[in-house]
Amino acid sequence: MQANNYDRLCADIIKSFVLLDETQPRNIEAWRPVVVDVMEGYNNFPRDDFEKHIETFYPLGVELLNREMGHEIRLALQALLRRVGESRMGMEPVKTPVQTPTSPRSISSAYFGRRSSRGR
């Protein structure tokens, strides 16, 4: 798949999520991790590629603010807005990277570490 088609697909995923009706909670829950993955992927683009697609992804991020988004999307959106601020407004990069977890499991492991099983 060409990069341009991939970028378009990622943007379409977020657009479709934004357009989901609040009466479709199963669809919202099913697509939420996909949207987080797309946003995390975009947030991790190299600087030139990130800047090339700001006009596409920034407005989609703003549209996400119109809905109940959940903790994971909120963290990914925060990282997106921070990176746009660094790129376009000259803000200083954050010294400690913001973790954008893709699941509640990754949130707990970030705070509590990995549990080890004793005796095994």
N, C-alpha and C positions, 0 to 999 in steps of 0.2 A: 504494500500500500504506500503510495507516495505521501511525503510529509504533509503536503497541502490537504490531501483527502483526510489524513489522520487528524490534523488540526480542526478541520471542518466537522468531523465526527465527534471530537471531544466537545466542541462548542455546541453541537446539536444535542448532546447528552445533557449538558447543563440547561440549555433552553427548554428541553422537554421536561426536565425536572421542575423548573420554575413554573411551567404551565400546568403541572399536575394540580388537580382540584383537591382541596383539603378533605373532600369526602372520599378520597382514595388512599386511606392510610397504609394499606398493604403495598401499593405501588410506591408510595413515598418511602416507606421503610426498605423496600427492596432496592430502590435506586440510590438511596443515600450513600452507601459505601462506594458505589461506582462514581458518584459525583465527587466524593472526597478523593478517590484515587486520581481522577482526572485533574482536579485542582492541585493536588500534591505534585503530580507529574509536571504540570505547567509551572508551578512554583520552583521546580528544580531544573528548569531549562537553563542552558547557558545564557549569559547576559544578552547577547545579540538576538538569540531566538526569542527570549522572553520579551524584549522590547519590540520585536517585530509583530508580536501578537497582542500587545496591550490593548489596542483598540477593539479587539474581539472579546477578550476575557474580562477586562475591567468592567464594562457595562453589565456583563452577565453576573459578576460578583455583586454589583450594586442591586441587581434584580433579586438576588437571593435574600437580600435584606427585607424583602416584602413578605417573606413567609417564615413560619416556624421552622428553623433549620436544624436544630440539634447541636450538641456540643462539638461533634467531629467536624461538621461543615463550618461552624463558627471559627474553630481554630485554623482550618485551611483558608477561610476567607480572611482572617486576620493576617496570616502569612502573605496572602496575595496583596492585600492593601499595603502592608509594610514594604513589600518588594517594589510595588509601583511607586510608593513614596521615595524609596531609595533611588529608583531609576529615573523618575521624572521630576522629583522635587528636591533632590540632593540631600535627602535625609541620611544620617549616618547609619550604616548597617548595624544591626543588633549583634552584640559581641557573642552572646549565647544563642545558638539556633533554637527557634521555637519548634517544638515537636508537634507535628500534626498527626495524631493517632488515627488509624483507620478502623479501630474497633475498641470497644470498652476494655477488652483484655489488654491492649497495648497501653491504655491509660493507667491501669492498675500496675502493670509491670514497670512503668516509668517511675511511679511513686514508691512502690514497695519492693521493687527488685524481683528477681526470680526466686521462687521457692525451691529449695532443694529437698529431696526426700532423704531422710536419714536411714541408715541401715541397709541401703540398697546399693 
